[in-house]
Amino acid sequence: MFRTPLTGLALIAALTSAASAEDLVISNWDGYMAPDAIDAFNTDTSNSAELVLHGTNEEIMGKLIASKGAGYDVVFVSSPFAEVLNKLGIAETLDHAKLPNLANLYDAATQLKHDPGNAFSVPYAWGTTGLCYRSDLIDETPDSWWDLLTPSDELKDKITMLATDRWLLAAAQLANGYSVNTTDPIELDKVKNDLISAKRTLLAYDDTTFYAKLVSGEADLVQAWDGWCNYGIAENADIQYVIPEEGSDLWVDTMVILKNSAHKDAAYAFVNWMLDAEHHRWAAENILYKVPNKAAMDGLDPALLAQYPNMAISPEELLGYEQLLDVGEAQRAYSRIVSEIKAAD
């Protein structure tokens, strides 16, 4: 399903001729690209690449910062972490001449706040965070982040929230009308107190199985990334996704070439290969996340968009939400606040 013969192989070969014998190390989350992608890339470009997995942004960042990127060539990280890699001088300044498939991206994907013009990162997937719920078990459609934070009696102990720092805090930041990148101590204190109160009504903090809890009926309402809500919709058509009236964050996952890559030409070839419409489309069709690749999205079956309406959110609408950015030293405060929330009675 995933792999079709590349068009323009002569161009790809030209980009990789000097790198044909290199061993390329790519680090990604498990299941975030086609199972045969590495083998297909190696076959198409005469490279020798290997995939290593990381579980979280924090895990791979610890390794990259300790080694200054040595031992890795291309990494998949979320945009705030790509920003950090750039600020630390670990990310390669991209030569767009070596990435002709950047032309497949939406114009909006070149206007992302963390990296206008794609100077050091290439967007791989993007989306929103909102409310995923069982429409057959809830009397009224949830339309506000406050429905999550101050739920009705029928929803108490039937709600999950994301455990990761930025998204847990974002629920209360958005509810209060604050920036999802706020560093204001007064605002962060209000966010902390709201989330401590909300904790008393939760079933769990859950980043990985919340959609399964909806399917089983253990949960009625969850905070969810749009693509993960789609996993629930795939199993139960009564599950729906809504962006609250206060809005969403815009999250972006990116590909970054490391400045200390020993296999720079092959690294460029891999990123360019992933931007091929057929290859990038695999992510939309199989992990049910929107990709910022117009050529890839234009080829989707309209039935897929009808089944998963959040897949049809336009790039312009996405750019209307505030993107998660690196908050610098304030990240220590974010992490401390989340620890205090989870430790609270």
LOTI-853042 format. One record per residue (C-alpha): chain; x, y, z; residue in one letter. Coordinates in nm, 2 decimals. Layout:
% residues N
<r doza="A" px="X" py="Y" pz="Z" zadren="a"/>
...
% end
This chain:
% residues 345
<r doza="A" px="0.00" py="0.00" pz="0.00" zadren="m"/>
<r doza="A" px="0.27" py="0.24" pz="0.10" zadren="f"/>
<r doza="A" px="0.54" py="0.21" pz="-0.16" zadren="r"/>
<r doza="A" px="0.52" py="0.29" pz="-0.53" zadren="t"/>
<r doza="A" px="0.81" py="0.34" pz="-0.77" zadren="p"/>
<r doza="A" px="0.95" py="0.69" pz="-0.73" zadren="l"/>
<r doza="A" px="0.92" py="0.94" pz="-1.01" zadren="t"/>
<r doza="A" px="1.22" py="1.16" pz="-1.07" zadren="g"/>
<r doza="A" px="1.46" py="0.89" pz="-0.95" zadren="l"/>
<r doza="A" px="1.74" py="1.05" pz="-1.15" zadren="a"/>
<r doza="A" px="1.71" py="1.36" pz="-0.93" zadren="l"/>
<r doza="A" px="1.72" py="1.16" pz="-0.61" zadren="i"/>
<r doza="A" px="2.02" py="0.96" pz="-0.73" zadren="a"/>
<r doza="A" px="2.20" py="1.29" pz="-0.81" zadren="a"/>
<r doza="A" px="2.14" py="1.40" pz="-0.46" zadren="l"/>
<r doza="A" px="2.27" py="1.08" pz="-0.30" zadren="t"/>
<r doza="A" px="2.55" py="0.97" pz="-0.54" zadren="s"/>
<r doza="A" px="2.81" py="1.08" pz="-0.29" zadren="a"/>
<r doza="A" px="2.63" py="0.91" pz="-0.01" zadren="a"/>
<r doza="A" px="2.55" py="0.57" pz="-0.16" zadren="s"/>
<r doza="A" px="2.77" py="0.37" pz="0.08" zadren="a"/>
<r doza="A" px="2.68" py="0.56" pz="0.40" zadren="e"/>
<r doza="A" px="2.51" py="0.42" pz="0.71" zadren="d"/>
<r doza="A" px="2.24" py="0.67" pz="0.81" zadren="l"/>
<r doza="A" px="2.09" py="0.68" pz="1.16" zadren="v"/>
<r doza="A" px="1.73" py="0.80" pz="1.18" zadren="i"/>
<r doza="A" px="1.55" py="0.83" pz="1.52" zadren="s"/>
<r doza="A" px="1.17" py="0.84" pz="1.52" zadren="n"/>
<r doza="A" px="0.87" py="0.74" pz="1.73" zadren="w"/>
<r doza="A" px="0.75" py="0.38" pz="1.69" zadren="d"/>
<r doza="A" px="0.50" py="0.35" pz="1.41" zadren="g"/>
<r doza="A" px="0.53" py="0.70" pz="1.28" zadren="y"/>
<r doza="A" px="0.63" py="0.60" pz="0.93" zadren="m"/>
<r doza="A" px="0.57" py="0.30" pz="0.71" zadren="a"/>
<r doza="A" px="0.72" py="-0.03" pz="0.84" zadren="p"/>
<r doza="A" px="0.90" py="-0.07" pz="0.51" zadren="d"/>
<r doza="A" px="1.01" py="0.29" pz="0.48" zadren="a"/>
<r doza="A" px="1.38" py="0.24" pz="0.56" zadren="i"/>
<r doza="A" px="1.41" py="-0.06" pz="0.33" zadren="d"/>
<r doza="A" px="1.23" py="0.13" pz="0.05" zadren="a"/>
<r doza="A" px="1.45" py="0.43" pz="0.10" zadren="f"/>
<r doza="A" px="1.76" py="0.22" pz="0.09" zadren="n"/>
<r doza="A" px="1.64" py="0.05" pz="-0.23" zadren="t"/>
<r doza="A" px="1.54" py="0.36" pz="-0.41" zadren="d"/>
<r doza="A" px="1.85" py="0.56" pz="-0.32" zadren="t"/>
<r doza="A" px="2.12" py="0.30" pz="-0.28" zadren="s"/>
<r doza="A" px="2.18" py="0.42" pz="0.08" zadren="n"/>
<r doza="A" px="2.22" py="0.21" pz="0.40" zadren="s"/>
<r doza="A" px="2.00" py="0.36" pz="0.67" zadren="a"/>
<r doza="A" px="1.88" py="0.22" pz="1.00" zadren="e"/>
<r doza="A" px="1.60" py="0.32" pz="1.23" zadren="l"/>
<r doza="A" px="1.63" py="0.37" pz="1.61" zadren="v"/>
<r doza="A" px="1.33" py="0.44" pz="1.82" zadren="l"/>
<r doza="A" px="1.27" py="0.70" pz="2.09" zadren="h"/>
<r doza="A" px="0.97" py="0.70" pz="2.32" zadren="g"/>
<r doza="A" px="0.95" py="1.07" pz="2.40" zadren="t"/>
<r doza="A" px="1.09" py="1.40" pz="2.29" zadren="n"/>
<r doza="A" px="1.26" py="1.43" pz="2.62" zadren="e"/>
<r doza="A" px="1.43" py="1.09" pz="2.58" zadren="e"/>
<r doza="A" px="1.60" py="1.18" pz="2.24" zadren="i"/>
<r doza="A" px="1.67" py="1.53" pz="2.35" zadren="m"/>
<r doza="A" px="1.88" py="1.41" pz="2.64" zadren="g"/>
<r doza="A" px="2.09" py="1.20" pz="2.41" zadren="k"/>
<r doza="A" px="2.13" py="1.47" pz="2.15" zadren="l"/>
<r doza="A" px="2.23" py="1.74" pz="2.40" zadren="i"/>
<r doza="A" px="2.48" py="1.50" pz="2.57" zadren="a"/>
<r doza="A" px="2.64" py="1.41" pz="2.24" zadren="s"/>
<r doza="A" px="2.59" py="1.73" pz="2.05" zadren="k"/>
<r doza="A" px="2.40" py="1.52" pz="1.80" zadren="g"/>
<r doza="A" px="2.69" py="1.29" pz="1.73" zadren="a"/>
<r doza="A" px="2.58" py="0.94" pz="1.62" zadren="g"/>
<r doza="A" px="2.25" py="1.06" pz="1.47" zadren="y"/>
<r doza="A" px="2.17" py="1.20" pz="1.13" zadren="d"/>
<r doza="A" px="1.79" py="1.27" pz="1.12" zadren="v"/>
<r doza="A" px="1.56" py="1.30" pz="1.42" zadren="v"/>
<r doza="A" px="1.18" py="1.34" pz="1.45" zadren="f"/>
<r doza="A" px="1.10" py="1.58" pz="1.73" zadren="v"/>
<r doza="A" px="0.81" py="1.82" pz="1.81" zadren="s"/>
<r doza="A" px="0.86" py="2.18" pz="1.71" zadren="s"/>
<r doza="A" px="0.96" py="2.33" pz="2.05" zadren="p"/>
<r doza="A" px="1.24" py="2.07" pz="2.07" zadren="f"/>
<r doza="A" px="1.35" py="2.15" pz="1.72" zadren="a"/>
<r doza="A" px="1.38" py="2.51" pz="1.83" zadren="e"/>
<r doza="A" px="1.60" py="2.40" pz="2.12" zadren="v"/>
<r doza="A" px="1.83" py="2.20" pz="1.89" zadren="l"/>
<r doza="A" px="1.86" py="2.51" pz="1.67" zadren="n"/>
<r doza="A" px="1.94" py="2.74" pz="1.96" zadren="k"/>
<r doza="A" px="2.21" py="2.50" pz="2.08" zadren="l"/>
<r doza="A" px="2.37" py="2.48" pz="1.74" zadren="g"/>
<r doza="A" px="2.29" py="2.11" pz="1.70" zadren="i"/>
<r doza="A" px="2.04" py="2.15" pz="1.40" zadren="a"/>
<r doza="A" px="2.17" py="2.18" pz="1.05" zadren="e"/>
<r doza="A" px="2.09" py="2.50" pz="0.86" zadren="t"/>
<r doza="A" px="1.90" py="2.35" pz="0.57" zadren="l"/>
<r doza="A" px="2.01" py="2.38" pz="0.21" zadren="d"/>
<r doza="A" px="1.68" py="2.39" pz="0.03" zadren="h"/>
<r doza="A" px="1.84" py="2.31" pz="-0.30" zadren="a"/>
<r doza="A" px="1.90" py="1.96" pz="-0.16" zadren="k"/>
<r doza="A" px="1.53" py="1.93" pz="-0.07" zadren="l"/>
<r doza="A" px="1.33" py="1.98" pz="-0.39" zadren="p"/>
<r doza="A" px="1.03" py="1.81" pz="-0.25" zadren="n"/>
<r doza="A" px="0.98" py="2.10" pz="-0.01" zadren="l"/>
<r doza="A" px="0.77" py="2.23" pz="-0.30" zadren="a"/>
<r doza="A" px="0.51" py="1.97" pz="-0.20" zadren="n"/>
<r doza="A" px="0.44" py="2.16" pz="0.12" zadren="l"/>
<r doza="A" px="0.15" py="2.39" pz="0.18" zadren="y"/>
<r doza="A" px="0.25" py="2.76" pz="0.19" zadren="d"/>
<r doza="A" px="0.12" py="2.76" pz="0.54" zadren="a"/>
<r doza="A" px="0.39" py="2.50" pz="0.63" zadren="a"/>
<r doza="A" px="0.66" py="2.76" pz="0.55" zadren="t"/>
<r doza="A" px="0.50" py="3.01" pz="0.79" zadren="q"/>
<r doza="A" px="0.53" py="2.82" pz="1.12" zadren="l"/>
<r doza="A" px="0.62" py="3.04" pz="1.41" zadren="k"/>
<r doza="A" px="0.90" py="2.81" pz="1.54" zadren="h"/>
<r doza="A" px="1.09" py="2.82" pz="1.21" zadren="d"/>
<r doza="A" px="0.96" py="3.06" pz="0.94" zadren="p"/>
<r doza="A" px="1.09" py="2.95" pz="0.60" zadren="g"/>
<r doza="A" px="1.19" py="2.61" pz="0.73" zadren="n"/>
<r doza="A" px="1.55" py="2.71" pz="0.80" zadren="a"/>
<r doza="A" px="1.63" py="2.42" pz="1.03" zadren="f"/>
<r doza="A" px="1.33" py="2.19" pz="1.04" zadren="s"/>
<r doza="A" px="1.08" py="2.03" pz="0.80" zadren="v"/>
<r doza="A" px="0.73" py="1.97" pz="0.92" zadren="p"/>
<r doza="A" px="0.61" py="1.61" pz="0.91" zadren="y"/>
<r doza="A" px="0.27" py="1.62" pz="1.08" zadren="a"/>
<r doza="A" px="0.05" py="1.88" pz="1.24" zadren="w"/>
<r doza="A" px="-0.28" py="1.91" pz="1.42" zadren="g"/>
<r doza="A" px="-0.49" py="2.03" pz="1.71" zadren="t"/>
<r doza="A" px="-0.58" py="1.92" pz="2.06" zadren="t"/>
<r doza="A" px="-0.94" py="1.91" pz="2.17" zadren="g"/>
<r doza="A" px="-1.22" py="1.71" pz="2.32" zadren="l"/>
<r doza="A" px="-1.29" py="1.35" pz="2.21" zadren="c"/>
<r doza="A" px="-1.61" py="1.22" pz="2.35" zadren="y"/>
<r doza="A" px="-1.89" py="0.95" pz="2.33" zadren="r"/>
<r doza="A" px="-2.18" py="1.13" pz="2.17" zadren="s"/>
<r doza="A" px="-2.41" py="0.85" pz="2.27" zadren="d"/>
<r doza="A" px="-2.32" py="0.88" pz="2.64" zadren="l"/>
<r doza="A" px="-2.32" py="1.25" pz="2.69" zadren="i"/>
<r doza="A" px="-2.64" py="1.46" pz="2.69" zadren="d"/>
<r doza="A" px="-2.49" py="1.78" pz="2.56" zadren="e"/>
<r doza="A" px="-2.20" py="1.83" pz="2.32" zadren="t"/>
<r doza="A" px="-1.89" py="1.96" pz="2.51" zadren="p"/>
<r doza="A" px="-1.78" py="2.29" pz="2.35" zadren="d"/>
<r doza="A" px="-1.55" py="2.44" pz="2.61" zadren="s"/>
<r doza="A" px="-1.23" py="2.35" pz="2.80" zadren="w"/>
<r doza="A" px="-1.43" py="2.42" pz="3.11" zadren="w"/>
<r doza="A" px="-1.64" py="2.11" pz="3.03" zadren="d"/>
<r doza="A" px="-1.32" py="1.92" pz="3.09" zadren="l"/>
<r doza="A" px="-1.20" py="2.12" pz="3.39" zadren="l"/>
<r doza="A" px="-1.53" py="2.17" pz="3.58" zadren="t"/>
<r doza="A" px="-1.74" py="1.88" pz="3.45" zadren="p"/>
<r doza="A" px="-2.11" py="1.81" pz="3.52" zadren="s"/>
<r doza="A" px="-2.18" py="1.54" pz="3.79" zadren="d"/>
<r doza="A" px="-2.25" py="1.28" pz="3.52" zadren="e"/>
<r doza="A" px="-1.90" py="1.32" pz="3.38" zadren="l"/>
<r doza="A" px="-1.70" py="1.31" pz="3.70" zadren="k"/>
<r doza="A" px="-1.46" py="1.02" pz="3.72" zadren="d"/>
<r doza="A" px="-1.53" py="0.96" pz="3.35" zadren="k"/>
<r doza="A" px="-1.27" py="1.20" pz="3.21" zadren="i"/>
<r doza="A" px="-0.90" py="1.17" pz="3.12" zadren="t"/>
<r doza="A" px="-0.65" py="1.45" pz="3.05" zadren="m"/>
<r doza="A" px="-0.31" py="1.44" pz="2.88" zadren="l"/>
<r doza="A" px="-0.01" py="1.39" pz="3.11" zadren="a"/>
<r doza="A" px="0.26" py="1.56" pz="2.91" zadren="t"/>
<r doza="A" px="0.35" py="1.91" pz="3.05" zadren="d"/>
<r doza="A" px="0.26" py="2.13" pz="2.76" zadren="r"/>
<r doza="A" px="-0.07" py="1.98" pz="2.68" zadren="w"/>
<r doza="A" px="-0.19" py="1.94" pz="3.03" zadren="l"/>
<r doza="A" px="-0.12" py="2.30" pz="3.10" zadren="l"/>
<r doza="A" px="-0.26" py="2.41" pz="2.77" zadren="a"/>
<r doza="A" px="-0.61" py="2.30" pz="2.87" zadren="a"/>
<r doza="A" px="-0.63" py="2.55" pz="3.15" zadren="a"/>
<r doza="A" px="-0.43" py="2.81" pz="2.96" zadren="q"/>
<r doza="A" px="-0.68" py="2.80" pz="2.68" zadren="l"/>
<r doza="A" px="-0.98" py="2.79" pz="2.91" zadren="a"/>
<r doza="A" px="-0.86" py="3.11" pz="3.08" zadren="n"/>
<r doza="A" px="-0.78" py="3.29" pz="2.75" zadren="g"/>
<r doza="A" px="-0.40" py="3.28" pz="2.81" zadren="y"/>
<r doza="A" px="-0.13" py="3.21" pz="2.56" zadren="s"/>
<r doza="A" px="-0.02" py="2.84" pz="2.55" zadren="v"/>
<r doza="A" px="0.33" py="2.98" pz="2.58" zadren="n"/>
<r doza="A" px="0.27" py="3.21" pz="2.87" zadren="t"/>
<r doza="A" px="0.55" py="3.26" pz="3.12" zadren="t"/>
<r doza="A" px="0.35" py="3.50" pz="3.34" zadren="d"/>
<r doza="A" px="0.38" py="3.37" pz="3.70" zadren="p"/>
<r doza="A" px="0.03" py="3.49" pz="3.80" zadren="i"/>
<r doza="A" px="-0.13" py="3.32" pz="3.50" zadren="e"/>
<r doza="A" px="0.07" py="3.00" pz="3.56" zadren="l"/>
<r doza="A" px="-0.04" py="3.00" pz="3.93" zadren="d"/>
<r doza="A" px="-0.41" py="3.03" pz="3.81" zadren="k"/>
<r doza="A" px="-0.35" py="2.74" pz="3.57" zadren="v"/>
<r doza="A" px="-0.20" py="2.53" pz="3.84" zadren="k"/>
<r doza="A" px="-0.49" py="2.59" pz="4.08" zadren="n"/>
<r doza="A" px="-0.75" py="2.51" pz="3.81" zadren="d"/>
<r doza="A" px="-0.58" py="2.19" pz="3.72" zadren="l"/>
<r doza="A" px="-0.55" py="2.08" pz="4.08" zadren="i"/>
<r doza="A" px="-0.92" py="2.13" pz="4.12" zadren="s"/>
<r doza="A" px="-0.98" py="1.94" pz="3.79" zadren="a"/>
<r doza="A" px="-0.77" py="1.65" pz="3.91" zadren="k"/>
<r doza="A" px="-1.03" py="1.56" pz="4.17" zadren="r"/>
<r doza="A" px="-1.28" py="1.48" pz="3.90" zadren="t"/>
<r doza="A" px="-1.05" py="1.28" pz="3.67" zadren="l"/>
<r doza="A" px="-1.04" py="0.91" pz="3.60" zadren="l"/>
<r doza="A" px="-0.68" py="0.93" pz="3.49" zadren="a"/>
<r doza="A" px="-0.40" py="1.12" pz="3.32" zadren="y"/>
<r doza="A" px="-0.35" py="0.92" pz="3.00" zadren="d"/>
<r doza="A" px="-0.14" py="0.99" pz="2.69" zadren="d"/>
<r doza="A" px="-0.17" py="0.65" pz="2.52" zadren="t"/>
<r doza="A" px="-0.49" py="0.46" pz="2.59" zadren="t"/>
<r doza="A" px="-0.75" py="0.73" pz="2.63" zadren="f"/>
<r doza="A" px="-0.92" py="0.65" pz="2.31" zadren="y"/>
<r doza="A" px="-0.95" py="0.28" pz="2.42" zadren="a"/>
<r doza="A" px="-1.11" py="0.40" pz="2.74" zadren="k"/>
<r doza="A" px="-1.37" py="0.58" pz="2.52" zadren="l"/>
<r doza="A" px="-1.43" py="0.27" pz="2.31" zadren="v"/>
<r doza="A" px="-1.48" py="0.05" pz="2.62" zadren="s"/>
<r doza="A" px="-1.71" py="0.31" pz="2.79" zadren="g"/>
<r doza="A" px="-1.47" py="0.35" pz="3.08" zadren="e"/>
<r doza="A" px="-1.44" py="0.72" pz="2.99" zadren="a"/>
<r doza="A" px="-1.70" py="0.95" pz="2.83" zadren="d"/>
<r doza="A" px="-1.48" py="1.26" pz="2.76" zadren="l"/>
<r doza="A" px="-1.10" py="1.29" pz="2.71" zadren="v"/>
<r doza="A" px="-0.85" py="1.55" pz="2.62" zadren="q"/>
<r doza="A" px="-0.70" py="1.43" pz="2.29" zadren="a"/>
<r doza="A" px="-0.48" py="1.50" pz="2.00" zadren="w"/>
<r doza="A" px="-0.70" py="1.49" pz="1.69" zadren="d"/>
<r doza="A" px="-0.52" py="1.19" pz="1.53" zadren="g"/>
<r doza="A" px="-0.55" py="0.98" pz="1.84" zadren="w"/>
<r doza="A" px="-0.92" py="1.06" pz="1.87" zadren="c"/>
<r doza="A" px="-0.94" py="0.92" pz="1.51" zadren="n"/>
<r doza="A" px="-0.82" py="0.58" pz="1.65" zadren="y"/>
<r doza="A" px="-1.13" py="0.58" pz="1.87" zadren="g"/>
<r doza="A" px="-1.36" py="0.69" pz="1.58" zadren="i"/>
<r doza="A" px="-1.23" py="0.40" pz="1.38" zadren="a"/>
<r doza="A" px="-1.37" py="0.16" pz="1.63" zadren="e"/>
<r doza="A" px="-1.69" py="0.34" pz="1.73" zadren="n"/>
<r doza="A" px="-1.87" py="0.59" pz="1.51" zadren="a"/>
<r doza="A" px="-2.03" py="0.75" pz="1.82" zadren="d"/>
<r doza="A" px="-1.69" py="0.89" pz="1.92" zadren="i"/>
<r doza="A" px="-1.66" py="1.25" pz="1.80" zadren="q"/>
<r doza="A" px="-1.39" py="1.52" pz="1.81" zadren="y"/>
<r doza="A" px="-1.45" py="1.89" pz="1.88" zadren="v"/>
<r doza="A" px="-1.22" py="2.19" pz="1.92" zadren="i"/>
<r doza="A" px="-1.35" py="2.40" pz="2.21" zadren="p"/>
<r doza="A" px="-1.48" py="2.75" pz="2.16" zadren="e"/>
<r doza="A" px="-1.17" py="2.89" pz="2.33" zadren="e"/>
<r doza="A" px="-0.95" py="2.73" pz="2.06" zadren="g"/>
<r doza="A" px="-0.66" py="2.48" pz="2.04" zadren="s"/>
<r doza="A" px="-0.29" py="2.47" pz="2.03" zadren="d"/>
<r doza="A" px="-0.12" py="2.40" pz="1.70" zadren="l"/>
<r doza="A" px="0.13" py="2.11" pz="1.74" zadren="w"/>
<r doza="A" px="0.38" py="2.03" pz="1.48" zadren="v"/>
<r doza="A" px="0.62" py="1.73" pz="1.46" zadren="d"/>
<r doza="A" px="0.93" py="1.79" pz="1.25" zadren="t"/>
<r doza="A" px="1.23" py="1.63" pz="1.08" zadren="m"/>
<r doza="A" px="1.56" py="1.78" pz="1.18" zadren="v"/>
<r doza="A" px="1.90" py="1.70" pz="1.02" zadren="i"/>
<r doza="A" px="2.18" py="1.72" pz="1.27" zadren="l"/>
<r doza="A" px="2.47" py="1.96" pz="1.21" zadren="k"/>
<r doza="A" px="2.72" py="1.69" pz="1.32" zadren="n"/>
<r doza="A" px="2.58" py="1.43" pz="1.09" zadren="s"/>
<r doza="A" px="2.86" py="1.22" pz="0.94" zadren="a"/>
<r doza="A" px="2.63" py="1.14" pz="0.64" zadren="h"/>
<r doza="A" px="2.49" py="1.48" pz="0.54" zadren="k"/>
<r doza="A" px="2.40" py="1.40" pz="0.18" zadren="d"/>
<r doza="A" px="2.22" py="1.08" pz="0.28" zadren="a"/>
<r doza="A" px="2.03" py="1.27" pz="0.55" zadren="a"/>
<r doza="A" px="1.91" py="1.53" pz="0.30" zadren="y"/>
<r doza="A" px="1.81" py="1.24" pz="0.06" zadren="a"/>
<r doza="A" px="1.60" py="1.08" pz="0.34" zadren="f"/>
<r doza="A" px="1.41" py="1.39" pz="0.43" zadren="v"/>
<r doza="A" px="1.35" py="1.47" pz="0.06" zadren="n"/>
<r doza="A" px="1.23" py="1.11" pz="0.01" zadren="w"/>
<r doza="A" px="0.99" py="1.14" pz="0.30" zadren="m"/>
<r doza="A" px="0.84" py="1.45" pz="0.14" zadren="l"/>
<r doza="A" px="0.75" py="1.26" pz="-0.18" zadren="d"/>
<r doza="A" px="0.37" py="1.27" pz="-0.20" zadren="a"/>
<r doza="A" px="0.32" py="0.89" pz="-0.19" zadren="e"/>
<r doza="A" px="0.55" py="0.84" pz="0.10" zadren="h"/>
<r doza="A" px="0.42" py="1.13" pz="0.31" zadren="h"/>
<r doza="A" px="0.06" py="1.02" pz="0.24" zadren="r"/>
<r doza="A" px="0.12" py="0.70" pz="0.43" zadren="w"/>
<r doza="A" px="0.12" py="0.89" pz="0.75" zadren="a"/>
<r doza="A" px="-0.22" py="1.05" pz="0.68" zadren="a"/>
<r doza="A" px="-0.37" py="0.73" pz="0.57" zadren="e"/>
<r doza="A" px="-0.23" py="0.51" pz="0.84" zadren="n"/>
<r doza="A" px="-0.17" py="0.71" pz="1.15" zadren="i"/>
<r doza="A" px="-0.47" py="0.94" pz="1.07" zadren="l"/>
<r doza="A" px="-0.27" py="1.26" pz="1.13" zadren="y"/>
<r doza="A" px="-0.28" py="1.56" pz="0.89" zadren="k"/>
<r doza="A" px="0.04" py="1.61" pz="0.71" zadren="v"/>
<r doza="A" px="0.16" py="1.95" pz="0.58" zadren="p"/>
<r doza="A" px="0.22" py="1.81" pz="0.23" zadren="n"/>
<r doza="A" px="-0.04" py="1.94" pz="-0.02" zadren="k"/>
<r doza="A" px="0.05" py="1.69" pz="-0.28" zadren="a"/>
<r doza="A" px="0.01" py="1.41" pz="-0.03" zadren="a"/>
<r doza="A" px="-0.32" py="1.54" pz="0.12" zadren="m"/>
<r doza="A" px="-0.47" py="1.60" pz="-0.23" zadren="d"/>
<r doza="A" px="-0.44" py="1.23" pz="-0.30" zadren="g"/>
<r doza="A" px="-0.64" py="1.12" pz="0.00" zadren="l"/>
<r doza="A" px="-0.97" py="0.93" pz="-0.05" zadren="d"/>
<r doza="A" px="-1.26" py="1.17" pz="0.02" zadren="p"/>
<r doza="A" px="-1.42" py="0.89" pz="0.22" zadren="a"/>
<r doza="A" px="-1.13" py="0.91" pz="0.47" zadren="l"/>
<r doza="A" px="-1.20" py="1.28" pz="0.52" zadren="l"/>
<r doza="A" px="-1.57" py="1.21" pz="0.57" zadren="a"/>
<r doza="A" px="-1.50" py="0.94" pz="0.83" zadren="q"/>
<r doza="A" px="-1.25" py="1.16" pz="1.02" zadren="y"/>
<r doza="A" px="-1.37" py="1.52" pz="0.98" zadren="p"/>
<r doza="A" px="-1.07" py="1.66" pz="1.17" zadren="n"/>
<r doza="A" px="-0.85" py="1.54" pz="0.88" zadren="m"/>
<r doza="A" px="-1.01" py="1.80" pz="0.66" zadren="a"/>
<r doza="A" px="-0.92" py="2.10" pz="0.88" zadren="i"/>
<r doza="A" px="-0.75" py="2.35" pz="0.64" zadren="s"/>
<r doza="A" px="-0.39" py="2.47" pz="0.68" zadren="p"/>
<r doza="A" px="-0.52" py="2.82" pz="0.71" zadren="e"/>
<r doza="A" px="-0.75" py="2.72" pz="1.00" zadren="e"/>
<r doza="A" px="-0.45" py="2.54" pz="1.17" zadren="l"/>
<r doza="A" px="-0.24" py="2.85" pz="1.14" zadren="l"/>
<r doza="A" px="-0.52" py="3.04" pz="1.33" zadren="g"/>
<r doza="A" px="-0.43" py="2.85" pz="1.64" zadren="y"/>
<r doza="A" px="-0.13" py="2.94" pz="1.86" zadren="e"/>
<r doza="A" px="0.16" py="2.71" pz="1.80" zadren="q"/>
<r doza="A" px="0.34" py="2.56" pz="2.09" zadren="l"/>
<r doza="A" px="0.69" py="2.72" pz="2.11" zadren="l"/>
<r doza="A" px="1.00" py="2.67" pz="2.33" zadren="d"/>
<r doza="A" px="0.94" py="2.87" pz="2.65" zadren="v"/>
<r doza="A" px="1.31" py="2.87" pz="2.74" zadren="g"/>
<r doza="A" px="1.39" py="2.88" pz="3.11" zadren="e"/>
<r doza="A" px="1.02" py="2.89" pz="3.19" zadren="a"/>
<r doza="A" px="1.01" py="2.52" pz="3.10" zadren="q"/>
<r doza="A" px="1.15" py="2.45" pz="3.45" zadren="r"/>
<r doza="A" px="0.84" py="2.63" pz="3.59" zadren="a"/>
<r doza="A" px="0.61" py="2.43" pz="3.36" zadren="y"/>
<r doza="A" px="0.77" py="2.10" pz="3.48" zadren="s"/>
<r doza="A" px="0.75" py="2.20" pz="3.84" zadren="r"/>
<r doza="A" px="0.39" py="2.31" pz="3.82" zadren="i"/>
<r doza="A" px="0.29" py="1.97" pz="3.66" zadren="v"/>
<r doza="A" px="0.48" py="1.79" pz="3.94" zadren="s"/>
<r doza="A" px="0.29" py="1.99" pz="4.20" zadren="e"/>
<r doza="A" px="-0.05" py="1.92" pz="4.02" zadren="i"/>
<r doza="A" px="0.02" py="1.55" pz="4.02" zadren="k"/>
<r doza="A" px="0.14" py="1.54" pz="4.38" zadren="a"/>
<r doza="A" px="-0.17" py="1.74" pz="4.51" zadren="a"/>
<r doza="A" px="-0.45" py="1.56" pz="4.70" zadren="d"/>
% end
